[in-house]
Amino acid sequence: MRAKPVSPPCRKWACCQTATEHPPRGQKEAGRTVCACFGVGEAAIVEAIQSGCATAADIGARLKAGTNCGSCLPEIKGLITRAGVVKKIA
């Protein structure tokens, strides 16, 4: 009888969509997935917005989110709008 392979704790946490545990030490909470194509979570997008990304194209350049199928673009734009970002025109 072969033993069932055991996943490392961090992989188990990352793959479980209903995980109630906190992320492993040194990893940030990803939040809900916004871009399924590239596995980009809401927290990463909000962090990018807070660090200066003001458009969906900026987010795409930094995180790749929204650059494949595009179905997440409305959500990305909504996060930008809710953050109150105003793009400065040079």
C-alpha positions, 0 to 999 in steps of 0.5 A: 500500500503506497502512502498518499503524497502530502502537500507542503502547508503553503501549497495546501493553503494556496490551493484551498479556496475555503482556507480559514488559515492565515497565509504562511509567514512572509506571504501576504493574503491574496484576497479574492482572485480577480484575474483567473488567467494569471492568478492575480488577487484583489490585494495585489491589485489594490497594492499596485493602485496604491503604489501609483498604477492609475489605469487598467493598462498600468495594472496589466504592465505591472501584474499582467492582470487583464492582459489575456482574456480581458474578462477581469478588466471591468473589475480592475477598473472598478477597483481603480475607481473605488480607490479614487485614483485620478490620472494626471495628464502631463 
